[in-house]
Amino acid sequence: MGWLPSAPQLNLNPLTVKAKAEQAGLSPVEYTAQALKSGDIRFACEQPDSGHNHPRNLFVWRSNLLGSSGKGHEYMLKYLLGTESGIQGEALGSSEGIKPEEVEWQAAAIEGKLDLLVTLDFRMSSTCLFSDIVLPTATWYEKDDMNTSDMHPFIHPLSAAVDPAWESKSDWEIYKGIAKVFSEVCVGHLGQETDVVLQPLQHDSPAELAQPFDILDWRKGECDLVPGKTAPNIAVVERDYPATYERFTSLGPLMDKLGNGGKGISWNTQTEVDFLGKLNYTKREGPAKGRPLIDTALDASEVILALAPETNGQVAVKAWEALGAMTGRDHTHLALNKEDEKIRFRDIQAQPRKIISSPTWSGLESEHVSYNAGYTNVHELIPWRTLSGRQQLYQDHAWMRAFGESLVAYRPPIDTRSVSEMRDVPPNGFPEKALNFLTPHQKWGIHSTYSENLLMLTLSRGGPIVWISETDAKELGIEDNDWIEAFNANGALTARAVVSQRVPPGMTMMYHAQERIMNIPGSEVTGMRGGIHNSVTRVCPKPTHMIGGYAQLAYSFNYYGTVGSNRDEFIMIRKMKNINWLDDEGRDQVQEAKK
């Protein structure tokens, strides 16, 4: 129905669609639509365990997928990597339970779907532990880069003070090198190709109102398959694989043709493109001849600063003009006083700079107004990007009504059934109890970057910790700093207990992003080294987060869609009897105890 993205998208190579379409005398879009209706082409998500429908290569950048990010850590180890895992529950495919009707299930799911896992990082993260290749990138003060956030109004620089250590390189240089080698080795295999790409019904596009009334499914014959309306939008993209490096290191021509934009508006960028050609120089030859260069990370930073309304006053004025064309009001006064301000990389090196007010955000950056969301909606009479144009408390979408969530309502934790089947785990002599398991952001780290250095480990407990209430700890015979084990059908983890009066009974917390690389003993339940906080979680999408084509209920990257919330998860917790660090003798003891 086009509500959500997925990858891979189709059950065949999308580069072959053009040839099939030409044989049928159709365009790639027409052929894809007809083949989907007839069943000649299917969505890959309908057959997730088919050998044709899963990724083979995975590059991880700026993420800790097999650590702090990926919910269901043990499932990824088993099915994505094909290595040992701590999963305790029975696979749904082999059970007699209720299964989704629109997905084909195999009794034995494919294990080890990936052939290659590559991670780019400046530190040994949990993901790096499981990677085939780790690309060592430069860290702070070793590269030119920029840093910003939606939680403060400043643009910060990262400047190279020293050369990267050993064989490490900046992120830009690493991917530029990959692009160069790929462009060379693909010759004879991939050339200029026509790709077919499916896009969800995007927020801030005409497709966000594609399904304003009843929910009709073309597969059930309730309506016709219309790309971009009752199904995903089908886009044709021309790829030039041997020119990948040339394209990677230059500014593309679409900036001239389409301009820049965001949040449903766009504006002309020809002036900025011409400026960048003079600043960074242009390609002298090849497929990108005449295009502005993006050869270094510094070039890339200048491109961003020149094109963004937050750092180029002239662009900000054009962006407000574009919004005014939609609202019928003049908003340019919000940026006119900074029209001549153009922030360059050398400027933020001298001092972090405040951003310029932009229609990309609903707050106003001003010395006279405190920044707060929705300010421009109220004071500039800019409609909220909702079905009514106002702030909405009531959602009348059919799914929202069906789930009883048309209005905000409290819902108690659902039963994920991850604890009930663990009641028969062999006892270790200590009592067990089911507790709600939460993973808030931690006090001794930011995401996954700082928590395992010596200073932070000294300030905490020197390794993984789980917080538990005094009431539950007393009931379970757990004292502060004892080793405990938390487990459910998804997996198991081992950590030290922090007994606190600030934790309410019935709940336990393990702060987010405690890595799998520091002081983790073996689990008595799994017979393996204990996992991390995501070892006892799994992905559990909420259906109402899947709604699309309905104004504000429409997918957009980092805006609306399914999320990996695991606040309804429960674990069994107990004090550990045997603390083994899984040297050869310790591993034998744990395996024997498991038997």
Secondary structure as GFF3:
##gff-version 3
##sequence-region A 1 595
A	DSSP	three_ten_helix	14	16	.	.	.	ID=ss1
A	DSSP	alpha_helix	17	23	.	.	.	ID=ss2
A	DSSP	alpha_helix	28	38	.	.	.	ID=ss3
A	DSSP	three_ten_helix	44	46	.	.	.	ID=ss4
A	DSSP	beta_strand	57	61	.	.	.	ID=ss5
A	DSSP	pi_helix	65	69	.	.	.	ID=ss6
A	DSSP	alpha_helix	73	75	.	.	.	ID=ss7
A	DSSP	pi_helix	76	81	.	.	.	ID=ss8
A	DSSP	three_ten_helix	92	94	.	.	.	ID=ss9
A	DSSP	beta_strand	116	121	.	.	.	ID=ss10
A	DSSP	alpha_helix	126	129	.	.	.	ID=ss11
A	DSSP	beta_strand	133	136	.	.	.	ID=ss12
A	DSSP	beta_strand	145	147	.	.	.	ID=ss13
A	DSSP	beta_strand	154	158	.	.	.	ID=ss14
A	DSSP	alpha_helix	171	185	.	.	.	ID=ss15
A	DSSP	beta_strand	192	199	.	.	.	ID=ss16
A	DSSP	three_ten_helix	206	209	.	.	.	ID=ss17
A	DSSP	three_ten_helix	218	220	.	.	.	ID=ss18
A	DSSP	beta_strand	233	240	.	.	.	ID=ss19
A	DSSP	three_ten_helix	241	243	.	.	.	ID=ss20
A	DSSP	alpha_helix	244	248	.	.	.	ID=ss21
A	DSSP	alpha_helix	254	257	.	.	.	ID=ss22
A	DSSP	beta_strand	260	262	.	.	.	ID=ss23
A	DSSP	beta_strand	265	267	.	.	.	ID=ss24
A	DSSP	alpha_helix	270	280	.	.	.	ID=ss25
A	DSSP	alpha_helix	297	307	.	.	.	ID=ss26
A	DSSP	alpha_helix	313	327	.	.	.	ID=ss27
A	DSSP	three_ten_helix	332	334	.	.	.	ID=ss28
A	DSSP	three_ten_helix	336	338	.	.	.	ID=ss29
A	DSSP	alpha_helix	345	350	.	.	.	ID=ss30
A	DSSP	beta_strand	353	354	.	.	.	ID=ss31
A	DSSP	alpha_helix	375	379	.	.	.	ID=ss32
A	DSSP	alpha_helix	398	402	.	.	.	ID=ss33
A	DSSP	three_ten_helix	420	422	.	.	.	ID=ss34
A	DSSP	beta_strand	433	438	.	.	.	ID=ss35
A	DSSP	alpha_helix	454	459	.	.	.	ID=ss36
A	DSSP	beta_strand	465	469	.	.	.	ID=ss37
A	DSSP	alpha_helix	470	476	.	.	.	ID=ss38
A	DSSP	beta_strand	483	488	.	.	.	ID=ss39
A	DSSP	beta_strand	491	500	.	.	.	ID=ss40
A	DSSP	beta_strand	507	509	.	.	.	ID=ss41
A	DSSP	three_ten_helix	533	536	.	.	.	ID=ss42
A	DSSP	three_ten_helix	543	546	.	.	.	ID=ss43
A	DSSP	beta_strand	570	575	.	.	.	ID=ss44
A	DSSP	alpha_helix	584	594	.	.	.	ID=ss45
###
